[in-house]
Each structure stands twice: as C-alpha cells, then as structure tokens.
C-alpha cells in the first residue's frame, strides 16, 4: 500500500496548482501526471510535472499561463519601498514602474490593472457637480488614482476611504496623497473589502468608484462562499463580487461606478449582476475600448444611482463614436438582460420587435458537441493524409457557401485526445457544424459524418424539432440572424448558450417552403434600409 504522504488526490493537486480538477484530469489523460490507484497522483509524478512541464510545455490551458513568466516580487517590492521616501509629488511615475515590474502572469493571477487617469476622470465627469460632502470609497484603491481625483474634486480627505490588500500599492498611494493638503487624513487600510462588506456593522458611503480585480484566481470554495454571502448567484467572477459588495455598503441614493470587463455586460454568468443593476437608476454605460497595455479584453464602465428606476428612465451610452440616450427598460427585455448599449435606439427597437414575434428556441431541441481537442495540435495534426489518419475540418474551413477541402488530418485513434464528443454525434445522418471563433453565424449542413477540430462545434437536431437541419442552417446563415447575434452578444465566440437564446422563427417555413432574405424580412415586418441597418415597418406601410 502506498505511503499516504507520497500520494495526493486530484482535488489536492488542483488546489496546490490553483487550477480546476478538470485540468488535472486532462493532464493525467495526456500522460503529464501519473496516477496511483483510481484517484491518486504520486508525489514523484507531481514533482516532475512542476519541474519539467508546467510553464514550459504547451498545455492548452489558461491555468498554465500563471507559471510561464515568474519574477522576484519581493525584490521589486523592496526596490519600490526604498524609493518611496524620495518621492515628493502626487504623480504616478512610481506607480507605473511598480505595475510595469509585475509579470503579466502575476497581474493576470491577481487581476491587477491600474486605472488610467483619463478613465478615472470620466467617471467623475458624470456625477453631480457638487459632491464635496460625499463620503467616498475606492474598495480596490491600488496606488490611489481614484482617491487623488476625489481630493481634486473637492471631497474632504477625512471623508475618503481606500482599501487594498497589496501593502506596496497602498504605500505608494499614501505617499502620493501626502502631496495634498490634508492628504494624510485619507482613511487607508490594508483590508480585504469583501470581508469588510460582509461583516456588520458596515461603513456606508455616498459614492463608490473602483476598478476591481477581474478574474482574480480565488479558490472555488472561496468564490462560492462570497457568491452566497452577497447573493450573487452564478456571477462569481471577482469583478461581480465587488459589484455586489459595493452595493451592500452604498447608501440610499448613493452612486456606484465600476470599471469591468466587457463580459460583465453580455455573458450569461454575469446575468444576475445585470439584473440587480437594472433595479437601480443607471446614469451611463461607457465603452473605454482597450485601455490596458498587454490586455486584449475591452474595458467598460457602469455608473448608477441606488434608486428604483422608473419606466421612462433613460441612460447615456458613451462610446468612441459619441454619446446618445437609450431607454434603460430596453435591456430588461433582452435575453439574459444583456446590456447591448453600443446599439442605437433604432437597433434596440428592431431587437425588441423581433422578440415580440412568435418563435421557438433551441433549448432542449438539440444535442450539442464540441470539436475534437487534441491537447497538442502540433503533435497530432498533419497537413497531409497518412495511413491511419482521417480528415478533420477546422472552423476556417466552414463558410456560408460551403465547405473547403480538408487541410488537416489526425490519427483515427481518438484515445490520444484530450476531448472528443460522442461518436454518435459525429456519425449522425445529419448535423450542423459551425465556426466557434467568429463574430457572425457561419453554419454548414453536414450529411457525410465529418469530424471537426475545436475551432468548430456541432449540433444534432432532435426529431421533434419542427424544422429540418437544412432549414435551420438557412435561417441561421441569414444576414438578419447574424446581425441580431452581433448586436446582442458582441462576441467573437459562438457559444451554445447564445445560440439557445436566439429566436427561431419556425412559422416562416409554414408560409415559405424555401428561404429568401427579402421574404424573411417581409414576414417579420422589417426593412433593410442599408446593408446591416434595419427598421420596423409601421402598420400603414
């Protein structure tokens, strides 16, 4: 019997490496880790994995990125702290050097992306002119950009609170604030704001502006605990948790502004956060583009007031193209309460009109499958057919006009691969395959039992669904449905949950046996004003 001290469970290894148990199972399947018994992983295997594989070999898992570029954080911290006494101004030069010294993996792990000054000022610009009597808080104050702007906007330093778990960042904030008269009176604390908000009695604030950590890698049990504490439902990303915690300590009629990733406004897991936001009076939604160096994710902001909304409330949508007024109620009517605030009011009206028509969805109407995940495309994929290999199609091979000849071939022994959907789905007489990485809908009706890589996915309709596979492909490939998908989800990934939210206008085929773009618009009482621009036809038209 193996010595218990030399064997770890899957969950223990997952916790040690701060990844999911699913990642550990995949790494076992690929031979990176050796098992002892049904659920054990040996100490020697884990040691060799950390020494020879982790952070070096491509594992096709985001979890591996945190090990790819390490740095001596302690050395960086000591260097910054030595320089602090020589800083006599409030500029952010030392803050920038500190952030630049952090490795990309460390920033991703901790969700550290300090707020650019122009983003900070934008939030303040849409507040009431006189907020000097407000009690202000930044729950994740970092090196103090929001705190300094609060002083410059006339808020009394003694009414300003900043919380931060990074002692070095807070030391920089304290030094910068010292350059202002009364700046030493700002209430700074090394404090986990989530714990502070969870424990009564809580300090209450009139104004909270913050840029919380996005996607900070917290243990699952801790995330679940915070989600229960703040009634966050499935919205468990740290950005959402700070949103709920901030509302808890915000006074009635107080203001909350928060900078978050684009997913906050359009991904299903944030639906609970959006529903709660819609119960407040939203002042503005702001698209900041990509303000963080080295981060491809778009940053967007929401500024709201803690008051019940009225039916006619409107909000400002602020984008690089300007700003315009939108009805807040329009987002409540979207599937999953999506905030598609980059749309014009006319576009929102078209979307509302479409969801008022009779339709079905694909929920419960299809079997879904992911394309094959080899775990190592470089190792398994060949550009030439070989003995024992089969053709496999990539997302780039799929177009609305057809399927390109295969340019990729893999061994037909599927036991090598990290993930393979049920063979019954691939071998179905009919299935739909579609691009996964795409900003529009691109589907193909497959009747030849083809295999696909994970840049494509598939679905097989159930027999009771009233449309044929060919009819559904024609509908989903239409210009209007691609337009609707883009305007609702604003994503470059075609997700099952989004496809299941789309309206499928089954009754169109009761009137028209073959699909036609113009007939489809006529059926829905729409007109295409120009390519990609639609409007609702009035009754007398």
DAWO-V346280 format. One record per residue. RES is the residue in one letter. OMEGA is omega in whole degrees, -180 to 180 (999 if undefined). Layout:
# DAWO-V346280
res=RES omega=OMEGA
res=RES omega=OMEGA
This chain:
# DAWO-V346280
res=X omega=-177
res=X omega=175
res=X omega=-178
res=X omega=-178
res=X omega=-179
res=X omega=-179
res=X omega=179
res=X omega=175
res=X omega=177
res=X omega=-178
res=X omega=177
res=X omega=179
res=X omega=178
res=X omega=180
res=X omega=179
res=X omega=-176
res=X omega=179
res=X omega=176
res=X omega=178
res=X omega=175
res=X omega=178
res=X omega=177
res=X omega=180
res=X omega=179
res=X omega=178
res=X omega=-179
res=X omega=173
res=X omega=-178
res=X omega=-179
res=X omega=176
res=X omega=180
res=X omega=179
res=X omega=-180
res=X omega=-179
res=X omega=174
res=X omega=-175
res=X omega=-174
res=X omega=-173
res=X omega=-175
res=X omega=174
res=X omega=-174
res=X omega=177
res=X omega=-178
res=X omega=179
res=X omega=180
res=X omega=179
res=X omega=180
res=X omega=179
res=X omega=-180
res=X omega=-177
res=X omega=-168
res=X omega=-171
res=X omega=-170
res=X omega=-180
res=X omega=-178
res=X omega=-180
res=X omega=-179
res=X omega=-178
res=X omega=-179
res=X omega=177
res=X omega=178
res=X omega=-178
res=X omega=-177
res=X omega=-174
res=X omega=-176
res=X omega=-180
res=X omega=-171
res=X omega=-180
res=X omega=-179
res=X omega=176
res=X omega=-179
res=X omega=-176
res=X omega=-178
res=X omega=179
res=X omega=178
res=X omega=-179
res=X omega=-179
res=X omega=179
res=X omega=180
res=X omega=-178
res=X omega=177
res=X omega=-177
res=X omega=-175
res=X omega=-177
res=X omega=-178
res=X omega=180
res=X omega=-176
res=X omega=-179
res=X omega=-179
res=X omega=-177
res=X omega=-173
res=X omega=-177
res=X omega=180
res=X omega=176
res=X omega=179
res=X omega=180
res=X omega=179
res=X omega=-180
res=X omega=-180
res=X omega=-180
res=X omega=178
res=X omega=179
res=X omega=180
res=X omega=-179
res=X omega=179
res=X omega=179
res=X omega=177
res=X omega=-179
res=X omega=-176
res=X omega=-179
res=X omega=-174
res=X omega=173
res=X omega=-173
res=X omega=-171
res=X omega=176
res=X omega=-178
res=X omega=-178
res=X omega=176
res=X omega=179
res=X omega=-177
res=X omega=-179
res=X omega=178
res=X omega=-179
res=X omega=-176
res=X omega=-177
res=X omega=174
res=X omega=173
res=X omega=-176
res=X omega=-178
res=X omega=176
res=X omega=-174
res=X omega=-178
res=X omega=-179
res=X omega=165
res=X omega=-169
res=X omega=177
res=X omega=165
res=X omega=-177
res=X omega=-179
res=X omega=-163
res=X omega=178
res=X omega=-179
res=X omega=165
res=X omega=-177
res=X omega=179
res=X omega=-179
res=X omega=-179
res=X omega=178
res=X omega=178
res=X omega=176
res=X omega=-178
res=X omega=177
res=X omega=173
res=X omega=178
res=X omega=-178
res=X omega=179
res=X omega=-179
res=X omega=177
res=X omega=-177
res=X omega=-179
res=X omega=176
res=X omega=180
res=X omega=-177
res=X omega=179
res=X omega=179
res=X omega=-176
res=X omega=-180
res=X omega=178
res=X omega=-179
res=X omega=177
res=X omega=177
res=X omega=179
res=X omega=-179
res=X omega=179
res=X omega=-179
res=X omega=-180
res=X omega=-179
res=X omega=180
res=X omega=-179
res=X omega=176
res=X omega=-178
res=X omega=-177
res=X omega=180
res=X omega=180
res=X omega=177
res=X omega=-177
res=X omega=-179
res=X omega=179
res=X omega=169
res=X omega=-169
res=X omega=171
res=X omega=-175
res=X omega=179
res=X omega=178
res=X omega=-180
res=X omega=-177
res=X omega=-176
res=X omega=-173
res=X omega=176
res=X omega=-7
res=X omega=-179
res=X omega=169
res=X omega=180
res=X omega=-175
res=X omega=175
res=X omega=-175
res=X omega=175
res=X omega=173
res=X omega=-175
res=X omega=171
res=X omega=-175
res=X omega=175
res=X omega=177
res=X omega=173
res=X omega=178
res=X omega=-175
res=X omega=175
res=X omega=173
res=X omega=-176
res=X omega=-178
res=X omega=179
res=X omega=177
res=X omega=-179
res=X omega=-180
res=X omega=179
res=X omega=180
res=X omega=177
res=X omega=-177
res=X omega=-175
res=X omega=180
res=X omega=-176
res=X omega=-178
res=X omega=180
res=X omega=-180
res=X omega=-170
res=X omega=174
res=X omega=-177
res=X omega=178
res=X omega=178
res=X omega=180
res=X omega=177
res=X omega=175
res=X omega=-180
res=X omega=180
res=X omega=-180
res=X omega=178
res=X omega=-178
res=X omega=-176
res=X omega=179
res=X omega=-180
res=X omega=173
res=X omega=-176
res=X omega=176
res=X omega=-176
res=X omega=175
res=X omega=173
res=X omega=-175
res=X omega=178
res=X omega=-174
res=X omega=176
res=X omega=-177
res=X omega=-178
res=X omega=179
res=X omega=-173
res=X omega=-175
res=X omega=-179
res=X omega=-172
res=X omega=-175
res=X omega=178
res=X omega=-175
res=X omega=-180
res=X omega=179
res=X omega=179
res=X omega=179
res=X omega=178
res=X omega=178
res=X omega=-179
res=X omega=175
res=X omega=176
res=X omega=176
res=X omega=-178
res=X omega=-180
res=X omega=180
res=X omega=172
res=X omega=-170
res=X omega=175
res=X omega=-179
res=X omega=-179
res=X omega=-179
res=X omega=-173
res=X omega=-174
res=X omega=180
res=X omega=178
res=X omega=180
res=X omega=-176
res=X omega=-178
res=X omega=176
res=X omega=178
res=X omega=180
res=X omega=-175
res=X omega=173
res=X omega=175
res=X omega=-177
res=X omega=175
res=X omega=-176
res=X omega=176
res=X omega=178
res=X omega=-179
res=X omega=175
res=X omega=-176
res=X omega=-177
res=X omega=-177
res=X omega=177
res=X omega=180
res=X omega=177
res=X omega=170
res=X omega=-174
res=X omega=180
res=X omega=179
res=X omega=-179
res=X omega=180
res=X omega=180
res=X omega=176
res=X omega=-176
res=X omega=180
res=X omega=175
res=X omega=180
res=X omega=-176
res=X omega=-178
res=X omega=-178
res=X omega=178
res=X omega=-176
res=X omega=179
res=X omega=172
res=X omega=180
res=X omega=179
res=X omega=-178
res=X omega=177
res=X omega=178
res=X omega=-170
res=X omega=174
res=X omega=176
res=X omega=172
res=X omega=179
res=X omega=178
res=X omega=179
res=X omega=177
res=X omega=180
res=X omega=177
res=X omega=180
res=X omega=178
res=X omega=179
res=X omega=-179
res=X omega=-178
res=X omega=173
res=X omega=179
res=X omega=176
res=X omega=-179
res=X omega=170
res=X omega=174
res=X omega=180
res=X omega=178
res=X omega=179
res=X omega=-175
res=X omega=-176
res=X omega=168
res=X omega=-173
res=X omega=178
res=X omega=176
res=X omega=174
res=X omega=-176
res=X omega=173
res=X omega=-177
res=X omega=-173
res=X omega=179
res=X omega=-177
res=X omega=-179
res=X omega=-178
res=X omega=-169
res=X omega=-174
res=X omega=178
res=X omega=177
res=X omega=-180
res=X omega=177
res=X omega=178
res=X omega=178
res=X omega=-179
res=X omega=180
res=X omega=177
res=X omega=177
res=X omega=176
res=X omega=-172
res=X omega=178
res=X omega=177
res=X omega=-179
res=X omega=178
res=X omega=-175
res=X omega=174
res=X omega=-179
res=X omega=-179
res=X omega=179
res=X omega=-176
res=X omega=177
res=X omega=174
res=X omega=-177
res=X omega=178
res=X omega=-177
res=X omega=-178
res=X omega=-178
res=X omega=175
res=X omega=-176
res=X omega=176
res=X omega=-173
res=X omega=-180
res=X omega=179
res=X omega=-161
res=X omega=-176
res=X omega=-176
res=X omega=178
res=X omega=177
res=X omega=179
res=X omega=-179
res=X omega=179
res=X omega=178
res=X omega=178
res=X omega=-174
res=X omega=178
res=X omega=179
res=X omega=177
res=X omega=172
res=X omega=174
res=X omega=172
res=X omega=-174
res=X omega=177
res=X omega=176
res=X omega=178
res=X omega=-176
res=X omega=177
res=X omega=175
res=X omega=-179
res=X omega=178
res=X omega=-175
res=X omega=176
res=X omega=179
res=X omega=-175
res=X omega=176
res=X omega=-176
res=X omega=173
res=X omega=-179
res=X omega=175
res=X omega=-177
res=X omega=172
res=X omega=-172
res=X omega=168
res=X omega=175
res=X omega=176
res=X omega=-176
res=X omega=170
res=X omega=178
res=X omega=-179
res=X omega=173
res=X omega=-173
res=X omega=-175
res=X omega=180
res=X omega=-170
res=X omega=178
res=X omega=172
res=X omega=178
res=X omega=-180
res=X omega=178
res=X omega=-180
res=X omega=177
res=X omega=-179
res=X omega=180
res=X omega=-176
res=X omega=178
res=X omega=-178
res=X omega=180
res=X omega=-178
res=X omega=-178
res=X omega=175
res=X omega=177
res=X omega=-179
res=X omega=179
res=X omega=-179
res=X omega=-176
res=X omega=179
res=X omega=-166
res=X omega=176
res=X omega=-175
res=X omega=176
res=X omega=175
res=X omega=179
res=X omega=-174
res=X omega=178
res=X omega=-176
res=X omega=177
res=X omega=178
res=X omega=180
res=X omega=178
res=X omega=-177
res=X omega=175
res=X omega=177
res=X omega=-173
res=X omega=-175
res=X omega=-173
res=X omega=176
res=X omega=-175
res=X omega=171
res=X omega=-179
res=X omega=-178
res=X omega=-179
res=X omega=177
res=X omega=-176
res=X omega=174
res=X omega=-176
res=X omega=-177
res=X omega=178
res=X omega=179
res=X omega=178
res=X omega=179
res=X omega=-179
res=X omega=-177
res=X omega=180
res=X omega=178
res=X omega=174
res=X omega=175
res=X omega=-177
res=X omega=172
res=X omega=-176
res=X omega=179
res=X omega=177
res=X omega=-176
res=X omega=171
res=X omega=-179
res=X omega=176
res=X omega=177
res=X omega=-174
res=X omega=-177
res=X omega=178
res=X omega=999
